[in-house]
């Protein structure tokens, strides 16, 4: 029995030339032509055809007597996570209220549950102002060809001009699609208004968007988030990028009467041991 068919790519329905078509369990094989078409004579109407092409997933199809078929191949998914094994040290400066600061980031080796990351940042005006942030993240514990997910806990601590002190804790989940990152979570704010001698706690939802970008030779991310409380909205935005060992970020934060635009420049080190 002769089987005729066409092989196309799922992503754009384009014809795939050079695809290997093999009758499973035999040496009987052929390849698709420039238009993605093929013809093969099989030994059994119920034979299984195996389709293979570099960069695409190998797929099988049982004929069940069919002589005309269209086979759709999906792109193969091989993910490399380059955010493991790193330590990054930053010198950073707040251009509005806290001119002196630094930041450290560290990430674990890649494991079966993903990459564990931690960071801590401290800024001050060497007087009454302080701005601290911390974060622990589990990156890529869920990962497929179409998306992956990150989970994080983050901490913010602001002391501002004897006006107020605040401590914020957030739990977030980030869904990373091919073109955009969706962020959602829950945040809790404790604020002490020093002048008014009042302390108030409130909680609310946190929502945000992010996107990866590539401007040769720099690769990075941009994100924006807002946490909505009873009488306050907390805003966070960041552009983060780098090339090889050089890293930088631009970050904006606002809560109540406090806002800060921070610039950071740093160096990245890898602690991964080279194989001999």
N, C-alpha and C positions, 0 to 999 in steps of 0.2 A: 504494500500500500504506500502510495506517495503522499506526503504531507507538504503543503505549501503554507507559508506564513510570513508574518512581518513582526519585527521586534522594535519596540519604541521605548523611549524613556518616560517614566511617570511624571517627572517634573515639568516637561514642556511638550510632551507627545512627539518629540523629534525622532526620526529614524536613526537606528544604531547600526552602523556598518561594522563588520569584523567580529560579530558576536559568535562564539562557538556554540554550535547546536549538536548535541551528542545523544544518541539513543542509549539510554542507561543500560549498563551491563554488557555493552558491545563496543566494537571499535568503529562502528558506523557513525560518521560525523560530517559536518559541513560548517560553513560560515555564512553570515549574512552579507549581501552585496552592498553597494553604495547607497541603496534606497532602503536598507534594513530588511530586505526580503531574502527568503531561503526556500530551498526545496530539498527534502530528504525522503528516501525510501526506507521504510521501517519493516522489521520482520514480523511485527505483531500489531494489530489494530489497537491493542490496549497498552502498547509500549509507553514508557515515560521518557520525555525529552528533558535534557538538562541544558540550561542556558547559562553561559558564563562570559563575563566581559570585565576587563580591568576597570576598577572604580565603581562597579555595580555588584549588588548582592546576587549570588548564585541562586537560581530558582529552577524548580522542577514542575513539569506539567504532564499529567496522565492524559493520553489522547482520547481514550474511550470511543474509538472509532472515528474521531473527527479528522477531516483532511484539510480543513482551512482554519487557521488559528491566528490570533494576534496576541503576542506576548509582551507584557509590560514589565520592564525592569526598574528596580528602585536603586538609587545611589547607595553605595556602601557607606556605612557609618563607622569611621575609625576616629575616635576622639582622643586628643592628647591634651591633658590639662597642664599648662605651663606655670600654674600659680603655686606649685608645691616646692618644698625645699628652700624657701627664700627667707632672708632677713633683710628688711629695708629700714635704713636710718634716715630721718629727715631733720633738717633745720627748717623751722617754719616761723612765720611772723604774721600777727594779726594787724592789719593796716588801720583798724579803727580804734580798738581799745587795748589790745594785748600784744605789744610788739615783740616779745621774747617768747620762744617756745621750741619744742621739739616733739618728734613722734617716732615710735618704733612699731614695726609690723613683723610678724613671724608666721610662717605657715609650715605645716607638718608635711611629711612625705604623703604621697597618694596611697590610700588604703582602700579596702573593699567598701568602706562607708563614705569615702570622699576625702576631702582635704580639710583639716582643722586649721583655722586662722585666728590670730589674736592681734589686737592693736591697742595702743594707748597714746594719747596726745595730751600735752600740757602747754598752756599759754598763760602769760601773766604780764602785767605792767610793772612788776616789782613793787607793787603797793597793795591796794585793796582788791584789785580785779584779778580773777582767776577764771579760766575756762578749760575744763577737762572733758575728754571724751574717751570712751573705751568700748571695745567690741570683741565678741567671740562669735565666730561663724563656722558652720559646717557647710562646705561647698560641695555640690554635685553628689549628694547621697542618692538622688534619683536622677538618672540620666538615660535618655533615649536619643535616637537620631533626630527627633523633632524638637526636643526640649530637654532642659535639665533644671533642677531646683536648688536653691540655697536657703538655709535657715540661720538666723542670727539673733543674738541678744546684744543690745547697745545701751550705753550709759552716757549721760551728759550731766555735767555739774557746773553751774554758773554762779559766781559771786561778783556782783556788779555795783560799784560806786556807793556802797552802803544803802543801795536802793532795794535790792532783793537778792535772795539766794534761792537756787532751784536745783532739784535733783530729778532727773528723768530716766526712766527705764522703759525699754521697748523690746517687744518680741516681734520679729518680722519673718515673713516667707517671701521669697522672690522666685518667680517663674520666668525663666530665661528662654524666650522663643527665638526664632532665627533673626527677627528684625527688631524686637523690642523686649524689654524686661518689665514685668508687672510686679509691683511691690504692695503688699498688704500686711497689716499687723495691728497690734494693740499696744498702747502706750500709757504710762502712768506718770503724772507730774506732781511733785511736792514743791510748793512755792511758799517762801517766807518773805512777806513784805516787811522789811525792817522798819521803815519809817512809820508804817501803820501798825506795827507789832501784831500782825496777823499771819496765820499759817493756814494754807488751804491745800487739800489734795483733790485731784481730779484725774479722770481717765478718759480715753477716747480712742477712736480709730486712727490708724496711720495708713496713708495711701501714697503711692508714688509711681513714677515711671523712670525707666533707664534705657540706655542704648549703647551698644558698642560702636566704635568708629575706628577708621584707619586712614590717617593722612600720612603718607610715606614721608619719613620712616617711622612715624609714631603711631602706636596702637594704644587705645585707651577706652574709657567709659565715661558717660555723662549721666547724671541722675538728679532727680528732684523729688523731695518728699515733704508731706505736710501732715502733722498730727493735730487733730482738732479736739480741744478740751472744752470745759464748761464756759470759761471766759477768756481763753487764750488759744492762739494757733501758733504752733512751732513749725518753722520753715527750715529745711535743709536742702542744699544743692551742692553738687561737686562735679568737677571735671578732673579726671585722673588719667595720667598717661606716662609713657616712658619709652626709651629705646636702649636696649641692652642694659647696662648697669645704671644708666641715668634715669631718674624718676622725678615726677613733679605732680603737684595738685593745686587746684584753685577751689576754695571751699567757702560757701556762704552759710551763715546761721543767724536766725532771728527768733527771739522769744521775748515778748513784752517790750520793754524799753531797751533791751540789749540786742545789738546786732554786731556781727563780725565778718569781715572778709579776710580770709587767710590764704597765704601763699606758702607753699612748701617745696623745697628742693632736696632730693636725697639720692642715696646710692644703694643699689641692690646687690646683695651677696648671696651666693648659693653655698649651702653646706653639704650638698650631695657629694658623696665620694665617687670618684671616677673608677670604673671597673678596669682592672688590669688585664 
